[in-house]
Each structure stands twice: as structure tokens, then as C-alpha cells.
Amino acid sequence: MSAVFERGPGRLRAMTLEDLDAVMAIEVRAYPFPWTRGIFRDCLHVGYCCQVVECEDRITAYCIMSVAAGEAHLLNLCVDPELQGCGIGSELLERMADIARRHHADTLLLEVRPSNTTAVSLYRKRGFNEVGLRRAYYPDEDGKREDALIMARAL
């Protein structure tokens, strides 16, 4: 599904296998424990909604979302660290919510590290509420595990 952002820079389009080099370059700069190329490839293979934001022929952000049984689950939403704070993430989040609605989802769910205060703040500003906690969900720097906040927003 391809579309032009009504606000903000870039064009939203479906991710392809050819995009994985650019996606991985952002992923490894953005996260201390990045997804692997295989995870992205599997998401494309099973038909998840995999989207990229492209600006001037450069991928600047991406999102992976599954939709089933009236729920959409944001699995990964990432903006190039050099461009964070410019509104791209907020706009991408809203466009993914639009796509979820078109697929008849009435709830949008996600997990986020409590230590990722920038992302938590974005999600709260965009209407998400904490609905649960997944204990020891994420690996951390010390070889331990960090909890995940489960956040949801009605669509």
C-alpha cells in the first residue's frame, strides 16, 4: 500500500526485500538489540504490513504491523536517529493507524521499553495508554532483561 503523507516529509510505501539494506542500517544505529535481517524478511514473507518512509530516494523510517481479529499490533516503528524529533515518527504512527482502520482493526497495540522515554512520550501524546506489562521481555546491556510496557489505543 503506497501513499503520500498529507503532512510531513516523505512518501509511505510498501517495504520490499530490496529495502532491507537501508532498513538494517537504520535498525542497527537505532537499537542496542536490533532485529535481524531474517526477522524483517520473515515479516515480509508472512504478509505483515511492512512500510517505509522514503524522502528524496532515501529511506528515513519504517514500520512493521500485523493485523488480525480486529487488532493491529505495531511490532517495530523506527525513524533514522539523525531525523528523530522532526515529526516523522508521529506521522508514521498516524498513517499506520489509518491502515489498521482500513483493515477493520479497532485497537492498536504495541510494546515499548520503559527506558525508551522518547517513544513512550510519543505514544502517550498520540493517545496510547498503558494496559499491561510483559516481564523480562527485552534483553538489556547487563545481560538481564527489561520489562515491556504494553500500550493500546482505540481506533
Phi and psi in radians as a Rosetta constraint file:
Dihedral C 1 N 2 CA 2 C 2 CIRCULARHARMONIC -2.013 0.35
Dihedral N 2 CA 2 C 2 N 3 CIRCULARHARMONIC 2.477 0.35
Dihedral C 2 N 3 CA 3 C 3 CIRCULARHARMONIC -2.770 0.35
Dihedral N 3 CA 3 C 3 N 4 CIRCULARHARMONIC 2.795 0.35
Dihedral C 3 N 4 CA 4 C 4 CIRCULARHARMONIC -1.766 0.35
Dihedral N 4 CA 4 C 4 N 5 CIRCULARHARMONIC 2.365 0.35
Dihedral C 4 N 5 CA 5 C 5 CIRCULARHARMONIC -1.059 0.35
Dihedral N 5 CA 5 C 5 N 6 CIRCULARHARMONIC 2.397 0.35
Dihedral C 5 N 6 CA 6 C 6 CIRCULARHARMONIC -1.353 0.35
Dihedral N 6 CA 6 C 6 N 7 CIRCULARHARMONIC -0.537 0.35
Dihedral C 6 N 7 CA 7 C 7 CIRCULARHARMONIC -2.228 0.35
Dihedral N 7 CA 7 C 7 N 8 CIRCULARHARMONIC 2.639 0.35
Dihedral C 7 N 8 CA 8 C 8 CIRCULARHARMONIC 1.413 0.35
Dihedral N 8 CA 8 C 8 N 9 CIRCULARHARMONIC 2.922 0.35
Dihedral C 8 N 9 CA 9 C 9 CIRCULARHARMONIC -1.445 0.35
Dihedral N 9 CA 9 C 9 N 10 CIRCULARHARMONIC 2.601 0.35
Dihedral C 9 N 10 CA 10 C 10 CIRCULARHARMONIC 1.797 0.35
Dihedral N 10 CA 10 C 10 N 11 CIRCULARHARMONIC 2.943 0.35
Dihedral C 10 N 11 CA 11 C 11 CIRCULARHARMONIC -2.087 0.35
Dihedral N 11 CA 11 C 11 N 12 CIRCULARHARMONIC 2.301 0.35
Dihedral C 11 N 12 CA 12 C 12 CIRCULARHARMONIC -1.569 0.35
Dihedral N 12 CA 12 C 12 N 13 CIRCULARHARMONIC 2.252 0.35
Dihedral C 12 N 13 CA 13 C 13 CIRCULARHARMONIC -2.579 0.35
Dihedral N 13 CA 13 C 13 N 14 CIRCULARHARMONIC 2.893 0.35
Dihedral C 13 N 14 CA 14 C 14 CIRCULARHARMONIC -1.146 0.35
Dihedral N 14 CA 14 C 14 N 15 CIRCULARHARMONIC 2.396 0.35
Dihedral C 14 N 15 CA 15 C 15 CIRCULARHARMONIC -1.276 0.35
Dihedral N 15 CA 15 C 15 N 16 CIRCULARHARMONIC 2.530 0.35
Dihedral C 15 N 16 CA 16 C 16 CIRCULARHARMONIC -2.166 0.35
Dihedral N 16 CA 16 C 16 N 17 CIRCULARHARMONIC 2.931 0.35
Dihedral C 16 N 17 CA 17 C 17 CIRCULARHARMONIC -1.019 0.35
Dihedral N 17 CA 17 C 17 N 18 CIRCULARHARMONIC -0.573 0.35
Dihedral C 17 N 18 CA 18 C 18 CIRCULARHARMONIC -1.163 0.35
Dihedral N 18 CA 18 C 18 N 19 CIRCULARHARMONIC -0.308 0.35
Dihedral C 18 N 19 CA 19 C 19 CIRCULARHARMONIC -1.462 0.35
Dihedral N 19 CA 19 C 19 N 20 CIRCULARHARMONIC -0.176 0.35
Dihedral C 19 N 20 CA 20 C 20 CIRCULARHARMONIC -1.123 0.35
Dihedral N 20 CA 20 C 20 N 21 CIRCULARHARMONIC -0.537 0.35
Dihedral C 20 N 21 CA 21 C 21 CIRCULARHARMONIC -1.079 0.35
Dihedral N 21 CA 21 C 21 N 22 CIRCULARHARMONIC -0.823 0.35
Dihedral C 21 N 22 CA 22 C 22 CIRCULARHARMONIC -1.169 0.35
Dihedral N 22 CA 22 C 22 N 23 CIRCULARHARMONIC -0.715 0.35
Dihedral C 22 N 23 CA 23 C 23 CIRCULARHARMONIC -1.092 0.35
Dihedral N 23 CA 23 C 23 N 24 CIRCULARHARMONIC -0.801 0.35
Dihedral C 23 N 24 CA 24 C 24 CIRCULARHARMONIC -1.122 0.35
Dihedral N 24 CA 24 C 24 N 25 CIRCULARHARMONIC -0.622 0.35
Dihedral C 24 N 25 CA 25 C 25 CIRCULARHARMONIC -1.076 0.35
Dihedral N 25 CA 25 C 25 N 26 CIRCULARHARMONIC -0.679 0.35
Dihedral C 25 N 26 CA 26 C 26 CIRCULARHARMONIC -1.256 0.35
Dihedral N 26 CA 26 C 26 N 27 CIRCULARHARMONIC -0.797 0.35
Dihedral C 26 N 27 CA 27 C 27 CIRCULARHARMONIC -0.987 0.35
Dihedral N 27 CA 27 C 27 N 28 CIRCULARHARMONIC -0.791 0.35
Dihedral C 27 N 28 CA 28 C 28 CIRCULARHARMONIC -1.281 0.35
Dihedral N 28 CA 28 C 28 N 29 CIRCULARHARMONIC -0.422 0.35
Dihedral C 28 N 29 CA 29 C 29 CIRCULARHARMONIC -1.396 0.35
Dihedral N 29 CA 29 C 29 N 30 CIRCULARHARMONIC -0.475 0.35
Dihedral C 29 N 30 CA 30 C 30 CIRCULARHARMONIC -1.547 0.35
Dihedral N 30 CA 30 C 30 N 31 CIRCULARHARMONIC -0.512 0.35
Dihedral C 30 N 31 CA 31 C 31 CIRCULARHARMONIC -2.224 0.35
Dihedral N 31 CA 31 C 31 N 32 CIRCULARHARMONIC 2.435 0.35
Dihedral C 31 N 32 CA 32 C 32 CIRCULARHARMONIC -1.238 0.35
Dihedral N 32 CA 32 C 32 N 33 CIRCULARHARMONIC -0.401 0.35
Dihedral C 32 N 33 CA 33 C 33 CIRCULARHARMONIC -2.240 0.35
Dihedral N 33 CA 33 C 33 N 34 CIRCULARHARMONIC 1.332 0.35
Dihedral C 33 N 34 CA 34 C 34 CIRCULARHARMONIC -1.259 0.35
Dihedral N 34 CA 34 C 34 N 35 CIRCULARHARMONIC 2.734 0.35
Dihedral C 34 N 35 CA 35 C 35 CIRCULARHARMONIC -1.108 0.35
Dihedral N 35 CA 35 C 35 N 36 CIRCULARHARMONIC 2.766 0.35
Dihedral C 35 N 36 CA 36 C 36 CIRCULARHARMONIC -1.597 0.35
Dihedral N 36 CA 36 C 36 N 37 CIRCULARHARMONIC 2.842 0.35
Dihedral C 36 N 37 CA 37 C 37 CIRCULARHARMONIC -1.009 0.35
Dihedral N 37 CA 37 C 37 N 38 CIRCULARHARMONIC -0.644 0.35
Dihedral C 37 N 38 CA 38 C 38 CIRCULARHARMONIC -1.097 0.35
Dihedral N 38 CA 38 C 38 N 39 CIRCULARHARMONIC -0.642 0.35
Dihedral C 38 N 39 CA 39 C 39 CIRCULARHARMONIC -1.125 0.35
Dihedral N 39 CA 39 C 39 N 40 CIRCULARHARMONIC -0.806 0.35
Dihedral C 39 N 40 CA 40 C 40 CIRCULARHARMONIC -1.083 0.35
Dihedral N 40 CA 40 C 40 N 41 CIRCULARHARMONIC -0.755 0.35
Dihedral C 40 N 41 CA 41 C 41 CIRCULARHARMONIC -1.064 0.35
Dihedral N 41 CA 41 C 41 N 42 CIRCULARHARMONIC -0.741 0.35
Dihedral C 41 N 42 CA 42 C 42 CIRCULARHARMONIC -1.104 0.35
Dihedral N 42 CA 42 C 42 N 43 CIRCULARHARMONIC -0.702 0.35
Dihedral C 42 N 43 CA 43 C 43 CIRCULARHARMONIC -1.092 0.35
Dihedral N 43 CA 43 C 43 N 44 CIRCULARHARMONIC -0.716 0.35
Dihedral C 43 N 44 CA 44 C 44 CIRCULARHARMONIC -1.128 0.35
Dihedral N 44 CA 44 C 44 N 45 CIRCULARHARMONIC -0.753 0.35
Dihedral C 44 N 45 CA 45 C 45 CIRCULARHARMONIC -1.101 0.35
Dihedral N 45 CA 45 C 45 N 46 CIRCULARHARMONIC -0.711 0.35
Dihedral C 45 N 46 CA 46 C 46 CIRCULARHARMONIC -1.447 0.35
Dihedral N 46 CA 46 C 46 N 47 CIRCULARHARMONIC -0.082 0.35
Dihedral C 46 N 47 CA 47 C 47 CIRCULARHARMONIC 1.589 0.35
Dihedral N 47 CA 47 C 47 N 48 CIRCULARHARMONIC 0.337 0.35
Dihedral C 47 N 48 CA 48 C 48 CIRCULARHARMONIC -1.082 0.35
Dihedral N 48 CA 48 C 48 N 49 CIRCULARHARMONIC 2.784 0.35
Dihedral C 48 N 49 CA 49 C 49 CIRCULARHARMONIC -1.362 0.35
Dihedral N 49 CA 49 C 49 N 50 CIRCULARHARMONIC 1.754 0.35
Dihedral C 49 N 50 CA 50 C 50 CIRCULARHARMONIC -1.939 0.35
Dihedral N 50 CA 50 C 50 N 51 CIRCULARHARMONIC 2.023 0.35
Dihedral C 50 N 51 CA 51 C 51 CIRCULARHARMONIC -2.191 0.35
Dihedral N 51 CA 51 C 51 N 52 CIRCULARHARMONIC 2.611 0.35
Dihedral C 51 N 52 CA 52 C 52 CIRCULARHARMONIC -2.183 0.35
Dihedral N 52 CA 52 C 52 N 53 CIRCULARHARMONIC 2.651 0.35
Dihedral C 52 N 53 CA 53 C 53 CIRCULARHARMONIC -1.786 0.35
Dihedral N 53 CA 53 C 53 N 54 CIRCULARHARMONIC 2.207 0.35
Dihedral C 53 N 54 CA 54 C 54 CIRCULARHARMONIC -2.089 0.35
Dihedral N 54 CA 54 C 54 N 55 CIRCULARHARMONIC 2.268 0.35
Dihedral C 54 N 55 CA 55 C 55 CIRCULARHARMONIC -2.303 0.35
Dihedral N 55 CA 55 C 55 N 56 CIRCULARHARMONIC 2.125 0.35
Dihedral C 55 N 56 CA 56 C 56 CIRCULARHARMONIC 0.897 0.35
Dihedral N 56 CA 56 C 56 N 57 CIRCULARHARMONIC 0.854 0.35
Dihedral C 56 N 57 CA 57 C 57 CIRCULARHARMONIC 1.093 0.35
Dihedral N 57 CA 57 C 57 N 58 CIRCULARHARMONIC 0.405 0.35
Dihedral C 57 N 58 CA 58 C 58 CIRCULARHARMONIC -2.231 0.35
Dihedral N 58 CA 58 C 58 N 59 CIRCULARHARMONIC 2.293 0.35
Dihedral C 58 N 59 CA 59 C 59 CIRCULARHARMONIC -1.295 0.35
Dihedral N 59 CA 59 C 59 N 60 CIRCULARHARMONIC 2.205 0.35
Dihedral C 59 N 60 CA 60 C 60 CIRCULARHARMONIC -1.982 0.35
Dihedral N 60 CA 60 C 60 N 61 CIRCULARHARMONIC -0.268 0.35
Dihedral C 60 N 61 CA 61 C 61 CIRCULARHARMONIC -2.881 0.35
Dihedral N 61 CA 61 C 61 N 62 CIRCULARHARMONIC 2.886 0.35
Dihedral C 61 N 62 CA 62 C 62 CIRCULARHARMONIC -2.748 0.35
Dihedral N 62 CA 62 C 62 N 63 CIRCULARHARMONIC 2.856 0.35
Dihedral C 62 N 63 CA 63 C 63 CIRCULARHARMONIC -2.645 0.35
Dihedral N 63 CA 63 C 63 N 64 CIRCULARHARMONIC 2.482 0.35
Dihedral C 63 N 64 CA 64 C 64 CIRCULARHARMONIC -2.093 0.35
Dihedral N 64 CA 64 C 64 N 65 CIRCULARHARMONIC 2.272 0.35
Dihedral C 64 N 65 CA 65 C 65 CIRCULARHARMONIC -2.465 0.35
Dihedral N 65 CA 65 C 65 N 66 CIRCULARHARMONIC 2.397 0.35
Dihedral C 65 N 66 CA 66 C 66 CIRCULARHARMONIC -1.838 0.35
Dihedral N 66 CA 66 C 66 N 67 CIRCULARHARMONIC 2.592 0.35
Dihedral C 66 N 67 CA 67 C 67 CIRCULARHARMONIC -2.353 0.35
Dihedral N 67 CA 67 C 67 N 68 CIRCULARHARMONIC 2.188 0.35
Dihedral C 67 N 68 CA 68 C 68 CIRCULARHARMONIC -2.837 0.35
Dihedral N 68 CA 68 C 68 N 69 CIRCULARHARMONIC 2.556 0.35
Dihedral C 68 N 69 CA 69 C 69 CIRCULARHARMONIC 0.890 0.35
Dihedral N 69 CA 69 C 69 N 70 CIRCULARHARMONIC 0.720 0.35
Dihedral C 69 N 70 CA 70 C 70 CIRCULARHARMONIC 1.407 0.35
Dihedral N 70 CA 70 C 70 N 71 CIRCULARHARMONIC 0.069 0.35
Dihedral C 70 N 71 CA 71 C 71 CIRCULARHARMONIC -2.180 0.35
Dihedral N 71 CA 71 C 71 N 72 CIRCULARHARMONIC 2.492 0.35
Dihedral C 71 N 72 CA 72 C 72 CIRCULARHARMONIC -1.974 0.35
Dihedral N 72 CA 72 C 72 N 73 CIRCULARHARMONIC 2.449 0.35
Dihedral C 72 N 73 CA 73 C 73 CIRCULARHARMONIC -2.199 0.35
Dihedral N 73 CA 73 C 73 N 74 CIRCULARHARMONIC 1.972 0.35
Dihedral C 73 N 74 CA 74 C 74 CIRCULARHARMONIC -1.310 0.35
Dihedral N 74 CA 74 C 74 N 75 CIRCULARHARMONIC 2.031 0.35
Dihedral C 74 N 75 CA 75 C 75 CIRCULARHARMONIC -1.643 0.35
Dihedral N 75 CA 75 C 75 N 76 CIRCULARHARMONIC -0.554 0.35
Dihedral C 75 N 76 CA 76 C 76 CIRCULARHARMONIC -2.781 0.35
Dihedral N 76 CA 76 C 76 N 77 CIRCULARHARMONIC 2.184 0.35
Dihedral C 76 N 77 CA 77 C 77 CIRCULARHARMONIC -2.323 0.35
Dihedral N 77 CA 77 C 77 N 78 CIRCULARHARMONIC 2.137 0.35
Dihedral C 77 N 78 CA 78 C 78 CIRCULARHARMONIC -2.517 0.35
Dihedral N 78 CA 78 C 78 N 79 CIRCULARHARMONIC 2.401 0.35
Dihedral C 78 N 79 CA 79 C 79 CIRCULARHARMONIC -1.994 0.35
Dihedral N 79 CA 79 C 79 N 80 CIRCULARHARMONIC 2.446 0.35
Dihedral C 79 N 80 CA 80 C 80 CIRCULARHARMONIC -0.838 0.35
Dihedral N 80 CA 80 C 80 N 81 CIRCULARHARMONIC 2.217 0.35
Dihedral C 80 N 81 CA 81 C 81 CIRCULARHARMONIC -0.937 0.35
Dihedral N 81 CA 81 C 81 N 82 CIRCULARHARMONIC -0.523 0.35
Dihedral C 81 N 82 CA 82 C 82 CIRCULARHARMONIC -1.187 0.35
Dihedral N 82 CA 82 C 82 N 83 CIRCULARHARMONIC -0.336 0.35
Dihedral C 82 N 83 CA 83 C 83 CIRCULARHARMONIC -1.999 0.35
Dihedral N 83 CA 83 C 83 N 84 CIRCULARHARMONIC 0.057 0.35
Dihedral C 83 N 84 CA 84 C 84 CIRCULARHARMONIC -1.131 0.35
Dihedral N 84 CA 84 C 84 N 85 CIRCULARHARMONIC 2.540 0.35
Dihedral C 84 N 85 CA 85 C 85 CIRCULARHARMONIC 1.589 0.35
Dihedral N 85 CA 85 C 85 N 86 CIRCULARHARMONIC 0.047 0.35
Dihedral C 85 N 86 CA 86 C 86 CIRCULARHARMONIC -1.735 0.35
Dihedral N 86 CA 86 C 86 N 87 CIRCULARHARMONIC 0.044 0.35
Dihedral C 86 N 87 CA 87 C 87 CIRCULARHARMONIC 1.630 0.35
Dihedral N 87 CA 87 C 87 N 88 CIRCULARHARMONIC -0.029 0.35
Dihedral C 87 N 88 CA 88 C 88 CIRCULARHARMONIC -1.136 0.35
Dihedral N 88 CA 88 C 88 N 89 CIRCULARHARMONIC -0.776 0.35
Dihedral C 88 N 89 CA 89 C 89 CIRCULARHARMONIC -1.087 0.35
Dihedral N 89 CA 89 C 89 N 90 CIRCULARHARMONIC -0.751 0.35
Dihedral C 89 N 90 CA 90 C 90 CIRCULARHARMONIC -1.084 0.35
Dihedral N 90 CA 90 C 90 N 91 CIRCULARHARMONIC -0.787 0.35
Dihedral C 90 N 91 CA 91 C 91 CIRCULARHARMONIC -1.164 0.35
Dihedral N 91 CA 91 C 91 N 92 CIRCULARHARMONIC -0.723 0.35
Dihedral C 91 N 92 CA 92 C 92 CIRCULARHARMONIC -1.088 0.35
Dihedral N 92 CA 92 C 92 N 93 CIRCULARHARMONIC -0.740 0.35
Dihedral C 92 N 93 CA 93 C 93 CIRCULARHARMONIC -1.023 0.35
Dihedral N 93 CA 93 C 93 N 94 CIRCULARHARMONIC -0.770 0.35
Dihedral C 93 N 94 CA 94 C 94 CIRCULARHARMONIC -1.170 0.35
Dihedral N 94 CA 94 C 94 N 95 CIRCULARHARMONIC -0.666 0.35
Dihedral C 94 N 95 CA 95 C 95 CIRCULARHARMONIC -1.167 0.35
Dihedral N 95 CA 95 C 95 N 96 CIRCULARHARMONIC -0.641 0.35
Dihedral C 95 N 96 CA 96 C 96 CIRCULARHARMONIC -1.171 0.35
Dihedral N 96 CA 96 C 96 N 97 CIRCULARHARMONIC -0.639 0.35
Dihedral C 96 N 97 CA 97 C 97 CIRCULARHARMONIC -1.092 0.35
Dihedral N 97 CA 97 C 97 N 98 CIRCULARHARMONIC -0.706 0.35
Dihedral C 97 N 98 CA 98 C 98 CIRCULARHARMONIC -1.065 0.35
Dihedral N 98 CA 98 C 98 N 99 CIRCULARHARMONIC -0.780 0.35
Dihedral C 98 N 99 CA 99 C 99 CIRCULARHARMONIC -1.092 0.35
Dihedral N 99 CA 99 C 99 N 100 CIRCULARHARMONIC -0.750 0.35
Dihedral C 99 N 100 CA 100 C 100 CIRCULARHARMONIC -1.047 0.35
Dihedral N 100 CA 100 C 100 N 101 CIRCULARHARMONIC -0.743 0.35
Dihedral C 100 N 101 CA 101 C 101 CIRCULARHARMONIC -1.063 0.35
Dihedral N 101 CA 101 C 101 N 102 CIRCULARHARMONIC -0.749 0.35
Dihedral C 101 N 102 CA 102 C 102 CIRCULARHARMONIC -1.111 0.35
Dihedral N 102 CA 102 C 102 N 103 CIRCULARHARMONIC -0.393 0.35
Dihedral C 102 N 103 CA 103 C 103 CIRCULARHARMONIC -1.699 0.35
Dihedral N 103 CA 103 C 103 N 104 CIRCULARHARMONIC 0.309 0.35
Dihedral C 103 N 104 CA 104 C 104 CIRCULARHARMONIC 1.167 0.35
Dihedral N 104 CA 104 C 104 N 105 CIRCULARHARMONIC 0.467 0.35
Dihedral C 104 N 105 CA 105 C 105 CIRCULARHARMONIC -1.427 0.35
Dihedral N 105 CA 105 C 105 N 106 CIRCULARHARMONIC 2.477 0.35
Dihedral C 105 N 106 CA 106 C 106 CIRCULARHARMONIC -1.939 0.35
Dihedral N 106 CA 106 C 106 N 107 CIRCULARHARMONIC -0.072 0.35
Dihedral C 106 N 107 CA 107 C 107 CIRCULARHARMONIC -2.430 0.35
Dihedral N 107 CA 107 C 107 N 108 CIRCULARHARMONIC 2.449 0.35
Dihedral C 107 N 108 CA 108 C 108 CIRCULARHARMONIC -2.030 0.35
Dihedral N 108 CA 108 C 108 N 109 CIRCULARHARMONIC 2.119 0.35
Dihedral C 108 N 109 CA 109 C 109 CIRCULARHARMONIC -2.000 0.35
Dihedral N 109 CA 109 C 109 N 110 CIRCULARHARMONIC 2.744 0.35
Dihedral C 109 N 110 CA 110 C 110 CIRCULARHARMONIC -2.818 0.35
Dihedral N 110 CA 110 C 110 N 111 CIRCULARHARMONIC 2.840 0.35
Dihedral C 110 N 111 CA 111 C 111 CIRCULARHARMONIC -2.019 0.35
Dihedral N 111 CA 111 C 111 N 112 CIRCULARHARMONIC 2.557 0.35
Dihedral C 111 N 112 CA 112 C 112 CIRCULARHARMONIC -2.580 0.35
Dihedral N 112 CA 112 C 112 N 113 CIRCULARHARMONIC 2.533 0.35
Dihedral C 112 N 113 CA 113 C 113 CIRCULARHARMONIC -1.188 0.35
Dihedral N 113 CA 113 C 113 N 114 CIRCULARHARMONIC 2.306 0.35
Dihedral C 113 N 114 CA 114 C 114 CIRCULARHARMONIC -1.031 0.35
Dihedral N 114 CA 114 C 114 N 115 CIRCULARHARMONIC -0.511 0.35
Dihedral C 114 N 115 CA 115 C 115 CIRCULARHARMONIC -1.272 0.35
Dihedral N 115 CA 115 C 115 N 116 CIRCULARHARMONIC -0.244 0.35
Dihedral C 115 N 116 CA 116 C 116 CIRCULARHARMONIC -1.531 0.35
Dihedral N 116 CA 116 C 116 N 117 CIRCULARHARMONIC 1.262 0.35
Dihedral C 116 N 117 CA 117 C 117 CIRCULARHARMONIC -1.125 0.35
Dihedral N 117 CA 117 C 117 N 118 CIRCULARHARMONIC -0.525 0.35
Dihedral C 117 N 118 CA 118 C 118 CIRCULARHARMONIC -1.122 0.35
Dihedral N 118 CA 118 C 118 N 119 CIRCULARHARMONIC -0.803 0.35
Dihedral C 118 N 119 CA 119 C 119 CIRCULARHARMONIC -1.183 0.35
Dihedral N 119 CA 119 C 119 N 120 CIRCULARHARMONIC -0.752 0.35
Dihedral C 119 N 120 CA 120 C 120 CIRCULARHARMONIC -1.013 0.35
Dihedral N 120 CA 120 C 120 N 121 CIRCULARHARMONIC -0.762 0.35
Dihedral C 120 N 121 CA 121 C 121 CIRCULARHARMONIC -1.090 0.35
Dihedral N 121 CA 121 C 121 N 122 CIRCULARHARMONIC -0.770 0.35
Dihedral C 121 N 122 CA 122 C 122 CIRCULARHARMONIC -1.018 0.35
Dihedral N 122 CA 122 C 122 N 123 CIRCULARHARMONIC -0.849 0.35
Dihedral C 122 N 123 CA 123 C 123 CIRCULARHARMONIC -1.111 0.35
Dihedral N 123 CA 123 C 123 N 124 CIRCULARHARMONIC -0.714 0.35
Dihedral C 123 N 124 CA 124 C 124 CIRCULARHARMONIC -1.101 0.35
Dihedral N 124 CA 124 C 124 N 125 CIRCULARHARMONIC -0.751 0.35
Dihedral C 124 N 125 CA 125 C 125 CIRCULARHARMONIC -1.096 0.35
Dihedral N 125 CA 125 C 125 N 126 CIRCULARHARMONIC -0.482 0.35
Dihedral C 125 N 126 CA 126 C 126 CIRCULARHARMONIC -1.675 0.35
Dihedral N 126 CA 126 C 126 N 127 CIRCULARHARMONIC 0.296 0.35
Dihedral C 126 N 127 CA 127 C 127 CIRCULARHARMONIC 1.640 0.35
Dihedral N 127 CA 127 C 127 N 128 CIRCULARHARMONIC 0.156 0.35
Dihedral C 127 N 128 CA 128 C 128 CIRCULARHARMONIC -1.447 0.35
Dihedral N 128 CA 128 C 128 N 129 CIRCULARHARMONIC 2.551 0.35
Dihedral C 128 N 129 CA 129 C 129 CIRCULARHARMONIC -2.168 0.35
Dihedral N 129 CA 129 C 129 N 130 CIRCULARHARMONIC 2.624 0.35
Dihedral C 129 N 130 CA 130 C 130 CIRCULARHARMONIC -1.272 0.35
Dihedral N 130 CA 130 C 130 N 131 CIRCULARHARMONIC 2.251 0.35
Dihedral C 130 N 131 CA 131 C 131 CIRCULARHARMONIC -2.134 0.35
Dihedral N 131 CA 131 C 131 N 132 CIRCULARHARMONIC -0.085 0.35
Dihedral C 131 N 132 CA 132 C 132 CIRCULARHARMONIC 3.116 0.35
Dihedral N 132 CA 132 C 132 N 133 CIRCULARHARMONIC -3.072 0.35
Dihedral C 132 N 133 CA 133 C 133 CIRCULARHARMONIC -2.490 0.35
Dihedral N 133 CA 133 C 133 N 134 CIRCULARHARMONIC 2.325 0.35
Dihedral C 133 N 134 CA 134 C 134 CIRCULARHARMONIC -1.831 0.35
Dihedral N 134 CA 134 C 134 N 135 CIRCULARHARMONIC 1.945 0.35
Dihedral C 134 N 135 CA 135 C 135 CIRCULARHARMONIC -1.205 0.35
Dihedral N 135 CA 135 C 135 N 136 CIRCULARHARMONIC 2.383 0.35
Dihedral C 135 N 136 CA 136 C 136 CIRCULARHARMONIC 0.907 0.35
Dihedral N 136 CA 136 C 136 N 137 CIRCULARHARMONIC 0.773 0.35
Dihedral C 136 N 137 CA 137 C 137 CIRCULARHARMONIC -1.403 0.35
Dihedral N 137 CA 137 C 137 N 138 CIRCULARHARMONIC -0.754 0.35
Dihedral C 137 N 138 CA 138 C 138 CIRCULARHARMONIC -1.846 0.35
Dihedral N 138 CA 138 C 138 N 139 CIRCULARHARMONIC 2.520 0.35
Dihedral C 138 N 139 CA 139 C 139 CIRCULARHARMONIC -1.224 0.35
Dihedral N 139 CA 139 C 139 N 140 CIRCULARHARMONIC 2.684 0.35
Dihedral C 139 N 140 CA 140 C 140 CIRCULARHARMONIC -2.239 0.35
Dihedral N 140 CA 140 C 140 N 141 CIRCULARHARMONIC 3.070 0.35
Dihedral C 140 N 141 CA 141 C 141 CIRCULARHARMONIC -1.064 0.35
Dihedral N 141 CA 141 C 141 N 142 CIRCULARHARMONIC -0.526 0.35
Dihedral C 141 N 142 CA 142 C 142 CIRCULARHARMONIC -1.545 0.35
Dihedral N 142 CA 142 C 142 N 143 CIRCULARHARMONIC 0.166 0.35
Dihedral C 142 N 143 CA 143 C 143 CIRCULARHARMONIC 1.385 0.35
Dihedral N 143 CA 143 C 143 N 144 CIRCULARHARMONIC 0.121 0.35
Dihedral C 143 N 144 CA 144 C 144 CIRCULARHARMONIC -1.713 0.35
Dihedral N 144 CA 144 C 144 N 145 CIRCULARHARMONIC -2.830 0.35
Dihedral C 144 N 145 CA 145 C 145 CIRCULARHARMONIC -2.250 0.35
Dihedral N 145 CA 145 C 145 N 146 CIRCULARHARMONIC 2.552 0.35
Dihedral C 145 N 146 CA 146 C 146 CIRCULARHARMONIC -1.928 0.35
Dihedral N 146 CA 146 C 146 N 147 CIRCULARHARMONIC 2.456 0.35
Dihedral C 146 N 147 CA 147 C 147 CIRCULARHARMONIC -1.142 0.35
Dihedral N 147 CA 147 C 147 N 148 CIRCULARHARMONIC 2.843 0.35
Dihedral C 147 N 148 CA 148 C 148 CIRCULARHARMONIC -2.083 0.35
Dihedral N 148 CA 148 C 148 N 149 CIRCULARHARMONIC 2.324 0.35
Dihedral C 148 N 149 CA 149 C 149 CIRCULARHARMONIC -1.367 0.35
Dihedral N 149 CA 149 C 149 N 150 CIRCULARHARMONIC 2.335 0.35
Dihedral C 149 N 150 CA 150 C 150 CIRCULARHARMONIC -1.701 0.35
Dihedral N 150 CA 150 C 150 N 151 CIRCULARHARMONIC 2.152 0.35
Dihedral C 150 N 151 CA 151 C 151 CIRCULARHARMONIC -2.126 0.35
Dihedral N 151 CA 151 C 151 N 152 CIRCULARHARMONIC 2.600 0.35
Dihedral C 151 N 152 CA 152 C 152 CIRCULARHARMONIC -2.477 0.35
Dihedral N 152 CA 152 C 152 N 153 CIRCULARHARMONIC 2.712 0.35
Dihedral C 152 N 153 CA 153 C 153 CIRCULARHARMONIC -2.483 0.35
Dihedral N 153 CA 153 C 153 N 154 CIRCULARHARMONIC 2.307 0.35
Dihedral C 153 N 154 CA 154 C 154 CIRCULARHARMONIC -1.255 0.35
Dihedral N 154 CA 154 C 154 N 155 CIRCULARHARMONIC 2.455 0.35
